[in-house]
Amino acid sequence: MQYKVHRVEVDKKNMVEKLERFLNDLTGEVVAVFPNVKPTFQGMGATAKVDSVLVVENIG
């Protein structure tokens, strides 16, 4: 089996559309999807933000 890892840059406004478009264009089988979560600090305190998504594809 061979795997390929893709990084999809997303933000809060376009996350669903970008991920859906990317997944529909894949030729292999999706094994896993991992959000890349970064901590951020706002005026109200600490929070987290998803800035990209890692998609693992089985191409074997």
TALIN-V403045 format. One record per backbone hydrogen bond with DSSP energy under -0.5 kcal/mol. CO is the residue of the C=O (numbers start at 0). NH is the residue of the N-H. Records with the same first field share a line. If there is no record, write none. Layout:
CO->NH  NH
This chain:
1->58  59
3->5  56
5->7  54
6->8
7->52
10->14
13->17
14->18
15->19
16->20
17->21
18->22
19->23
20->24
21->24  25
22->25
28->57
31->55
33->53
34->36
35->50  51
37->48
39->41  46
41->44
44->41
46->39
48->37  50
50->9
51->35
52->7
53->33
54->5  56
55->30  31
56->3  58
57->28
